[in-house]
Amino acid sequence: MQGLDVLGFRWRMLSADVGVAFAFAEATAGAPGVFARMLIQEQGKLNDSEQLPNRRALMGEDAIVSEIE
């Protein structure tokens, strides 16, 4: 039995490149928060036990739910 390559080398490389780009973006998504925390700690404005506030969505959850309904 012999396989048939339907996509071709270029499409397979493009698909792999897109996968790597998304993996890199996901891996670096938390970097700005970590950098901000380190910067604030170096300035002495945040103790080790304190947490930075989480990022908030532009719309509240109830507004999103009401738009869906």
Backbone as JSON Lines, residues from 0, in Angstrom:
{"i":0,"aa":"M","n":[0.84,-1.17,0.0],"ca":[0.0,0.0,0.0],"c":[0.89,1.24,0.0]}
{"i":1,"aa":"Q","n":[0.55,2.2,-0.81],"ca":[1.36,3.4,-0.94],"c":[0.49,4.63,-0.64]}
{"i":2,"aa":"G","n":[1.07,5.6,0.1],"ca":[0.33,6.8,0.45],"c":[0.43,7.85,-0.64]}
{"i":3,"aa":"L","n":[-0.56,8.74,-0.68],"ca":[-0.59,9.81,-1.65],"c":[-0.59,11.14,-0.91]}
{"i":4,"aa":"D","n":[0.36,12.0,-1.23],"ca":[0.45,13.31,-0.58],"c":[-0.46,14.28,-1.31]}
{"i":5,"aa":"V","n":[-1.57,14.64,-0.66],"ca":[-2.56,15.48,-1.32],"c":[-2.24,16.96,-1.14]}
{"i":6,"aa":"L","n":[-1.66,17.33,-0.01],"ca":[-1.42,18.73,0.27],"c":[-0.15,19.28,-0.37]}
{"i":7,"aa":"G","n":[0.89,18.53,-0.31],"ca":[2.16,19.01,-0.82],"c":[3.02,19.59,0.29]}
{"i":8,"aa":"F","n":[4.31,19.72,-0.04],"ca":[5.3,20.14,0.95],"c":[5.04,21.56,1.45]}
{"i":9,"aa":"R","n":[4.72,22.48,0.57],"ca":[4.55,23.89,0.97],"c":[3.38,24.06,1.93]}
{"i":10,"aa":"W","n":[2.26,23.39,1.68],"ca":[1.11,23.52,2.58],"c":[1.4,22.88,3.93]}
{"i":11,"aa":"R","n":[2.15,21.79,3.93],"ca":[2.51,21.16,5.2],"c":[3.45,22.07,6.01]}
{"i":12,"aa":"M","n":[4.38,22.74,5.34],"ca":[5.28,23.67,6.02],"c":[4.51,24.88,6.55]}
{"i":13,"aa":"L","n":[3.58,25.4,5.77],"ca":[2.77,26.53,6.22],"c":[1.95,26.14,7.44]}
{"i":14,"aa":"S","n":[1.37,24.96,7.42],"ca":[0.59,24.48,8.56],"c":[1.47,24.34,9.8]}
{"i":15,"aa":"A","n":[2.66,23.81,9.64],"ca":[3.58,23.66,10.77],"c":[4.01,25.02,11.29]}
{"i":16,"aa":"D","n":[4.28,25.97,10.4],"ca":[4.68,27.32,10.83],"c":[3.57,28.01,11.61]}
{"i":17,"aa":"V","n":[2.34,27.86,11.16],"ca":[1.21,28.46,11.87],"c":[1.06,27.83,13.25]}
{"i":18,"aa":"G","n":[1.24,26.53,13.34],"ca":[1.18,25.84,14.63],"c":[2.25,26.33,15.59]}
{"i":19,"aa":"V","n":[3.46,26.52,15.09],"ca":[4.55,27.03,15.93],"c":[4.26,28.46,16.37]}
{"i":20,"aa":"A","n":[3.72,29.28,15.48],"ca":[3.4,30.66,15.83],"c":[2.35,30.72,16.94]}
{"i":21,"aa":"F","n":[1.32,29.89,16.84],"ca":[0.29,29.88,17.88],"c":[0.84,29.34,19.2]}
{"i":22,"aa":"A","n":[1.7,28.35,19.15],"ca":[2.3,27.82,20.38],"c":[3.17,28.88,21.05]}
{"i":23,"aa":"F","n":[3.93,29.64,20.24],"ca":[4.77,30.71,20.78],"c":[3.9,31.8,21.4]}
{"i":24,"aa":"A","n":[2.82,32.17,20.73],"ca":[1.93,33.21,21.25],"c":[1.29,32.77,22.56]}
{"i":25,"aa":"E","n":[0.91,31.52,22.65],"ca":[0.3,31.02,23.88],"c":[1.32,30.96,25.02]}
{"i":26,"aa":"A","n":[2.54,30.59,24.68],"ca":[3.58,30.48,25.71],"c":[3.99,31.85,26.25]}
{"i":27,"aa":"T","n":[3.92,32.88,25.43],"ca":[4.35,34.21,25.87],"c":[3.19,35.08,26.3]}
{"i":28,"aa":"A","n":[1.98,34.55,26.4],"ca":[0.81,35.36,26.75],"c":[0.92,35.94,28.16]}
{"i":29,"aa":"G","n":[1.54,35.24,29.08],"ca":[1.63,35.73,30.45],"c":[2.84,36.6,30.72]}
{"i":30,"aa":"A","n":[3.69,36.8,29.72],"ca":[4.93,37.54,29.93],"c":[4.72,38.99,30.36]}
{"i":31,"aa":"P","n":[3.77,39.75,29.8],"ca":[3.61,41.14,30.25],"c":[3.25,41.25,31.74]}
{"i":32,"aa":"G","n":[2.42,40.35,32.23],"ca":[2.06,40.37,33.65],"c":[3.24,40.05,34.55]}
{"i":33,"aa":"V","n":[4.05,39.1,34.13],"ca":[5.23,38.73,34.91],"c":[6.22,39.89,34.94]}
{"i":34,"aa":"F","n":[6.41,40.52,33.78],"ca":[7.31,41.66,33.71],"c":[6.82,42.81,34.58]}
{"i":35,"aa":"A","n":[5.52,43.08,34.54],"ca":[4.95,44.17,35.35],"c":[5.14,43.88,36.83]}
{"i":36,"aa":"R","n":[4.92,42.64,37.22],"ca":[5.09,42.27,38.64],"c":[6.54,42.45,39.08]}
{"i":37,"aa":"M","n":[7.49,42.02,38.24],"ca":[8.9,42.17,38.58],"c":[9.28,43.64,38.68]}
{"i":38,"aa":"L","n":[8.76,44.46,37.76],"ca":[9.07,45.88,37.76],"c":[8.54,46.56,39.02]}
{"i":39,"aa":"I","n":[7.32,46.22,39.4],"ca":[6.73,46.82,40.6],"c":[7.46,46.36,41.85]}
{"i":40,"aa":"Q","n":[7.86,45.08,41.88],"ca":[8.61,44.58,43.04],"c":[9.96,45.28,43.16]}
{"i":41,"aa":"E","n":[10.62,45.53,42.02],"ca":[11.91,46.21,42.06],"c":[11.76,47.64,42.56]}
{"i":42,"aa":"Q","n":[10.64,48.27,42.27],"ca":[10.41,49.63,42.72],"c":[9.96,49.66,44.19]}
{"i":43,"aa":"G","n":[9.71,48.5,44.77],"ca":[9.35,48.41,46.18],"c":[7.9,48.73,46.47]}
{"i":44,"aa":"K","n":[7.05,48.66,45.48],"ca":[5.64,48.99,45.68],"c":[4.77,47.77,45.92]}
{"i":45,"aa":"L","n":[5.34,46.58,45.84],"ca":[4.55,45.36,45.98],"c":[5.35,44.34,46.77]}
{"i":46,"aa":"N","n":[4.74,43.78,47.81],"ca":[5.38,42.73,48.59],"c":[5.26,41.41,47.87]}
{"i":47,"aa":"D","n":[6.03,40.42,48.32],"ca":[5.97,39.1,47.7],"c":[4.62,38.43,47.9]}
{"i":48,"aa":"S","n":[3.94,38.75,49.01],"ca":[2.66,38.1,49.31],"c":[1.49,38.74,48.56]}
{"i":49,"aa":"E","n":[1.65,39.97,48.05],"ca":[0.56,40.65,47.36],"c":[0.44,40.16,45.91]}
{"i":50,"aa":"Q","n":[-0.75,40.26,45.39],"ca":[-1.01,39.85,44.02],"c":[-1.38,41.06,43.19]}
{"i":51,"aa":"L","n":[-1.0,41.04,41.92],"ca":[-1.47,42.07,41.0],"c":[-2.91,41.78,40.65]}
{"i":52,"aa":"P","n":[-3.72,42.79,40.4],"ca":[-5.11,42.52,40.0],"c":[-5.15,41.84,38.64]}
{"i":53,"aa":"N","n":[-6.13,40.95,38.48],"ca":[-6.28,40.26,37.2],"c":[-6.8,41.24,36.15]}
{"i":54,"aa":"R","n":[-6.46,40.95,34.9],"ca":[-6.99,41.78,33.82],"c":[-8.48,41.53,33.71]}
{"i":55,"aa":"R","n":[-9.21,42.57,33.4],"ca":[-10.67,42.47,33.3],"c":[-11.08,42.6,31.85]}
{"i":56,"aa":"A","n":[-12.2,42.01,31.52],"ca":[-12.76,42.17,30.18],"c":[-13.33,43.58,30.05]}
{"i":57,"aa":"L","n":[-13.46,44.05,28.82],"ca":[-14.02,45.37,28.6],"c":[-15.5,45.42,28.95]}
{"i":58,"aa":"M","n":[-16.18,44.28,28.82],"ca":[-17.61,44.21,29.14],"c":[-17.79,43.27,30.31]}
{"i":59,"aa":"G","n":[-18.77,43.58,31.15],"ca":[-19.07,42.69,32.25],"c":[-19.74,41.42,31.76]}
{"i":60,"aa":"E","n":[-19.71,40.38,32.57],"ca":[-20.27,39.09,32.17],"c":[-21.77,39.2,31.91]}
{"i":61,"aa":"D","n":[-22.48,39.97,32.75],"ca":[-23.93,40.1,32.55],"c":[-24.25,40.81,31.24]}
{"i":62,"aa":"A","n":[-23.42,41.75,30.8],"ca":[-23.63,42.4,29.52],"c":[-23.43,41.43,28.36]}
{"i":63,"aa":"I","n":[-22.46,40.56,28.49],"ca":[-22.19,39.58,27.43],"c":[-23.34,38.59,27.36]}
{"i":64,"aa":"V","n":[-23.82,38.13,28.52],"ca":[-24.92,37.16,28.54],"c":[-26.18,37.78,27.95]}
{"i":65,"aa":"S","n":[-26.45,39.04,28.27],"ca":[-27.65,39.69,27.73],"c":[-27.55,39.88,26.22]}
{"i":66,"aa":"E","n":[-26.35,40.07,25.7],"ca":[-26.19,40.19,24.24],"c":[-26.43,38.86,23.56]}
{"i":67,"aa":"I","n":[-26.07,37.78,24.19],"ca":[-26.25,36.45,23.59],"c":[-27.72,36.1,23.54]}
{"i":68,"aa":"E","n":[-28.44,36.45,24.59],"ca":[-29.86,36.1,24.66],"c":[-30.65,37.0,23.8]}
